[in-house]
Amino acid sequence: MARPIRELNVPLTQLQQDMRRLVARQRATTSAERLQLLPTHPETAMVAASAGEQAEQRHWLYDADPDATTPAFPYPTAQEA
């Protein structure tokens, strides 16, 4: 049976709160499932990054690629620090 239209007419703030609660509940459920999985499958805790992911991670703080067109982040030397 279809719900009356008056039940569907809610303020935007209520919808936003409901969505935040839903996302928080989904994140909590996902985290709980992962925590339950780790004792039985500890090998899933540390998954090695692929070559492409490793290349991207190197660029986050320091561009370590020799063929880089962007200069590396200028870390201060010991004397400057």
GUKEPA-441341 format. One record per residue: z, y, x negated of N, C-alpha, C, CB in turn; residue in one letter. Coordinates in pm, 1 decimal. Glycine has a CB too. Layout:
N
NODE|n_Z|n_Y|n_X|ca_Z|ca_Y|ca_X|c_Z|c_Y|c_X|cb_Z|cb_Y|cb_X|resn
NODE|Z|Y|X|Z|Y|X|Z|Y|X|Z|Y|X|A
...
***
This chain:
81
NODE|n_Z|n_Y|n_X|ca_Z|ca_Y|ca_X|c_Z|c_Y|c_X|cb_Z|cb_Y|cb_X|resn
NODE|0.0|-117.4|-84.4|0.0|0.0|0.0|0.0|124.1|-89.2|122.0|-0.4|96.2|M
NODE|-78.9|220.6|-53.2|-91.7|342.8|-132.1|31.3|431.4|-114.0|-219.3|419.6|-92.5|A
NODE|68.3|500.3|-225.1|182.2|591.6|-218.5|138.1|724.2|-156.3|242.9|614.8|-359.8|R
NODE|228.3|790.0|-83.6|194.7|921.3|-26.1|165.4|1023.2|-136.9|310.3|972.4|63.9|P
NODE|76.4|1114.3|-111.9|35.6|1213.4|-211.0|152.3|1302.6|-252.9|-78.1|1298.8|-156.1|I
NODE|249.0|1325.7|-164.7|361.7|1413.3|-198.4|446.3|1353.6|-311.4|449.4|1437.6|-74.1|R
NODE|444.0|1220.2|-326.8|518.6|1157.4|-435.9|448.6|1177.3|-571.1|536.7|1007.8|-407.8|E
NODE|321.4|1204.9|-567.5|244.4|1222.8|-690.9|245.2|1367.0|-739.3|101.5|1177.5|-669.9|L
NODE|285.1|1459.7|-656.5|286.0|1601.0|-691.7|418.6|1633.5|-760.0|264.3|1690.5|-565.7|N
NODE|419.4|1630.3|-894.8|541.3|1656.5|-971.5|513.0|1767.8|-1071.6|591.3|1527.6|-1044.3|V
NODE|616.9|1840.2|-1112.7|596.4|1947.9|-1209.5|550.1|1892.2|-1345.1|726.2|2029.4|-1226.8|P
NODE|475.5|1974.9|-1417.7|424.7|1936.3|-1548.9|538.6|1902.5|-1644.9|338.6|2048.2|-1607.1|L
NODE|647.7|1977.6|-1638.1|759.8|1950.7|-1728.7|816.5|1811.1|-1706.4|870.1|2055.4|-1709.9|T
NODE|820.0|1766.5|-1581.9|869.2|1631.5|-1553.2|774.2|1526.6|-1611.9|884.8|1610.6|-1400.3|Q
NODE|644.1|1550.1|-1599.1|547.2|1457.5|-1657.8|562.3|1450.8|-1808.7|404.8|1498.9|-1621.4|L
NODE|582.8|1566.4|-1872.0|599.4|1568.8|-2017.2|724.7|1492.5|-2058.2|606.3|1713.5|-2068.4|Q
NODE|834.0|1512.5|-1987.2|957.4|1439.7|-2017.9|939.1|1290.0|-1999.6|1072.0|1489.3|-1929.8|Q
NODE|871.0|1252.0|-1891.5|846.4|1110.1|-1866.5|761.7|1048.9|-1977.4|777.6|1090.7|-1731.0|D
NODE|661.5|1122.5|-2024.7|576.7|1071.3|-2132.1|655.9|1057.9|-2262.7|455.0|1163.6|-2152.7|M
NODE|742.0|1156.8|-2291.2|824.6|1147.9|-2412.3|915.9|1025.6|-2406.3|908.7|1276.4|-2430.1|R
NODE|975.2|1002.2|-2290.1|1061.7|884.4|-2273.4|982.2|755.5|-2291.0|1129.3|886.1|-2134.8|R
NODE|862.2|751.4|-2232.3|778.5|632.6|-2242.8|741.4|604.4|-2388.7|651.6|649.2|-2157.8|L
NODE|699.7|707.7|-2461.5|662.3|690.6|-2602.2|783.6|647.9|-2684.6|602.3|821.4|-2659.0|V
NODE|898.2|709.2|-2660.3|1020.1|671.4|-2733.0|1057.0|526.1|-2704.2|1137.1|764.5|-2694.7|A
NODE|1044.8|484.1|-2579.3|1076.1|345.9|-2542.6|978.8|249.7|-2610.4|1071.2|328.0|-2389.2|R
NODE|849.9|285.0|-2613.9|750.3|199.4|-2678.5|776.3|189.6|-2829.1|608.2|253.2|-2652.4|Q
NODE|812.2|301.5|-2891.4|842.7|298.1|-3035.0|965.6|212.6|-3063.3|864.5|440.2|-3088.6|R
NODE|1067.0|224.6|-2980.2|1188.3|145.3|-2998.5|1158.4|-3.0|-2981.9|1296.9|189.0|-2899.2|A
NODE|1077.4|-35.9|-2883.1|1040.2|-176.2|-2860.9|962.2|-230.5|-2980.0|956.9|-190.6|-2731.8|T
NODE|868.0|-153.4|-3029.7|788.3|-195.9|-3144.8|876.6|-215.6|-3267.4|678.1|-93.2|-3174.9|T
NODE|968.3|-122.7|-3290.9|1059.4|-135.0|-3404.8|1147.9|-258.3|-3391.7|1146.1|-9.7|-3417.4|S
NODE|1198.3|-282.2|-3271.3|1284.1|-399.0|-3249.4|1206.5|-528.5|-3272.0|1342.9|-396.7|-3107.3|A
NODE|1083.1|-532.7|-3224.9|1001.0|-652.4|-3246.2|975.9|-676.1|-3394.5|867.5|-639.7|-3171.9|E
NODE|950.5|-567.4|-3466.8|926.0|-579.7|-3611.8|1052.0|-627.7|-3683.6|879.3|-444.0|-3671.3|R
NODE|1166.9|-574.6|-3644.8|1292.1|-616.7|-3707.3|1322.0|-764.4|-3679.3|1407.6|-529.5|-3657.5|L
NODE|1285.9|-812.4|-3562.9|1305.9|-954.1|-3530.9|1208.8|-1042.1|-3607.9|1289.9|-977.9|-3380.8|Q
NODE|1092.7|-989.5|-3641.1|991.2|-1066.0|-3712.5|1024.6|-1080.4|-3861.1|855.1|-999.8|-3696.1|L
NODE|1087.2|-980.3|-3919.8|1110.5|-979.8|-4064.8|1194.2|-1097.3|-4116.4|1178.0|-852.2|-4103.0|L
NODE|1303.7|-1136.6|-4050.8|1380.4|-1250.4|-4105.2|1301.1|-1381.0|-4109.0|1505.8|-1271.2|-4023.2|P
NODE|1212.7|-1401.3|-4012.3|1136.6|-1525.8|-4008.6|1009.7|-1519.6|-4092.6|1101.2|-1559.8|-3866.2|T
NODE|958.2|-1399.3|-4115.5|836.7|-1382.9|-4195.9|856.2|-1268.5|-4296.1|713.3|-1355.5|-4104.6|H
NODE|938.2|-1287.7|-4400.1|965.8|-1178.3|-4493.3|843.2|-1133.5|-4572.3|1073.8|-1219.6|-4588.9|P
NODE|741.7|-1216.6|-4579.6|621.4|-1179.4|-4654.4|546.9|-1063.6|-4589.2|528.9|-1299.1|-4667.1|E
NODE|573.1|-1036.2|-4462.0|504.6|-926.1|-4394.4|568.6|-790.4|-4424.1|503.5|-950.3|-4244.6|T
NODE|683.5|-790.9|-4489.5|752.7|-664.4|-4515.4|676.7|-579.0|-4616.0|894.4|-690.7|-4566.0|A
NODE|626.3|-641.7|-4719.7|555.6|-568.7|-4824.5|411.5|-615.4|-4827.8|623.4|-588.7|-4962.9|M
NODE|324.9|-540.2|-4766.6|183.4|-573.5|-4764.6|113.8|-482.1|-4864.8|122.3|-558.4|-4620.3|V
NODE|43.5|-543.7|-4958.9|-26.5|-465.2|-5060.1|-137.1|-382.4|-4995.6|-84.9|-556.9|-5169.4|A
NODE|-150.2|-261.4|-5041.9|-254.4|-173.4|-4989.8|-389.7|-216.6|-5045.3|-225.0|-25.3|-5025.8|A
NODE|-492.9|-194.6|-4967.3|-628.0|-226.2|-5013.9|-667.9|-125.1|-5121.6|-730.5|-224.7|-4895.3|S
NODE|-778.3|-151.0|-5188.1|-824.4|-61.4|-5294.6|-850.5|79.6|-5240.7|-952.1|-117.5|-5360.1|A
NODE|-908.3|87.5|-5121.7|-935.1|218.4|-5061.8|-807.1|292.8|-5026.9|-1020.2|202.5|-4937.3|G
NODE|-709.5|219.8|-4972.6|-580.6|282.5|-4940.0|-509.3|329.3|-5066.5|-490.9|184.1|-4862.1|E
NODE|-515.9|251.0|-5172.2|-454.9|291.8|-5297.8|-519.9|417.7|-5352.6|-464.3|179.7|-5399.8|Q
NODE|-651.3|428.1|-5340.8|-721.7|548.2|-5387.3|-677.5|670.4|-5307.8|-874.4|529.7|-5375.7|A
NODE|-663.5|654.9|-5176.6|-617.9|767.2|-5095.2|-474.9|806.2|-5130.4|-627.8|732.6|-4946.7|E
NODE|-388.5|708.2|-5152.7|-250.0|737.5|-5185.2|-237.6|808.6|-5319.3|-168.6|609.8|-5186.5|Q
NODE|-325.8|778.4|-5412.8|-322.4|848.3|-5542.1|-351.5|996.8|-5525.1|-423.5|786.1|-5639.6|R
NODE|-426.8|1033.5|-5423.1|-463.8|1173.5|-5402.0|-355.0|1254.7|-5333.0|-590.1|1181.0|-5321.1|H
NODE|-253.9|1189.8|-5276.6|-153.0|1264.0|-5201.9|-81.1|1365.8|-5288.0|-53.1|1169.2|-5141.7|W
NODE|-34.9|1328.2|-5404.8|38.2|1420.2|-5491.0|-33.4|1450.0|-5621.6|173.6|1364.6|-5520.5|L
NODE|-112.6|1355.4|-5666.9|-176.6|1373.0|-5796.7|-311.4|1304.5|-5793.4|-88.6|1316.9|-5911.5|Y
NODE|-412.7|1375.1|-5832.4|-546.8|1319.5|-5834.0|-567.1|1247.8|-5966.8|-654.5|1430.4|-5812.4|D
NODE|-545.7|1116.9|-5968.6|-551.7|1040.6|-6092.3|-690.2|985.0|-6122.1|-453.4|928.5|-6086.9|A
NODE|-788.0|1008.5|-6037.7|-921.8|955.0|-6061.3|-993.3|1035.1|-6169.9|-1004.0|956.3|-5931.2|D
NODE|-1052.2|966.5|-6267.3|-1120.8|1038.5|-6374.8|-1246.3|1112.0|-6327.3|-1158.0|942.2|-6484.8|P
NODE|-1305.5|1068.1|-6215.7|-1427.0|1132.7|-6166.0|-1398.5|1238.7|-6060.2|-1520.6|1029.0|-6109.2|D
NODE|-1276.2|1284.3|-6051.5|-1237.4|1379.5|-5947.7|-1301.7|1515.6|-5969.3|-1086.3|1394.0|-5943.5|A
NODE|-1342.2|1576.9|-5859.8|-1397.1|1712.5|-5868.8|-1290.2|1817.2|-5845.0|-1510.5|1731.0|-5768.9|T
NODE|-1178.0|1776.3|-5786.2|-1065.6|1866.7|-5763.6|-963.9|1846.5|-5875.2|-1000.6|1842.4|-5623.6|T
NODE|-918.8|1952.8|-5938.5|-822.0|1935.2|-6046.6|-689.8|1879.3|-5995.9|-798.1|2067.3|-6117.5|P
NODE|-618.0|1815.9|-6084.7|-490.1|1756.9|-6049.4|-388.6|1864.9|-6016.0|-438.6|1668.9|-6162.9|A
NODE|-287.4|1826.7|-5938.3|-180.1|1918.9|-5903.9|-107.5|1960.0|-6032.0|-81.4|1854.4|-5801.7|F
NODE|-86.8|2089.0|-6055.9|-27.2|2132.2|-6183.4|124.6|2114.0|-6185.4|-61.4|2278.8|-6210.1|P
NODE|168.1|1995.0|-6228.0|312.3|1972.5|-6241.3|365.8|2054.4|-6357.6|343.6|1821.9|-6261.7|Y
NODE|488.3|2107.7|-6345.7|544.2|2184.2|-6458.6|580.4|2092.4|-6574.7|668.5|2263.3|-6413.9|P
NODE|564.7|2143.3|-6693.6|604.7|2068.1|-6811.6|756.1|2067.4|-6822.4|541.2|2127.3|-6939.1|T
NODE|808.7|1989.0|-6915.5|954.3|1983.2|-6933.4|1010.5|2120.3|-6972.2|991.1|1878.7|-7040.8|A
NODE|936.7|2195.9|-7049.4|982.7|2327.5|-7091.7|982.6|2425.9|-6973.8|894.3|2380.6|-7206.0|Q
NODE|886.9|2413.4|-6882.9|877.8|2503.4|-6769.4|982.9|2471.5|-6662.4|738.7|2496.6|-6709.4|E
NODE|1020.2|2347.2|-6653.7|1113.1|2304.0|-6547.8|1254.5|2340.4|-6574.7|1105.1|2157.9|-6528.4|A
***
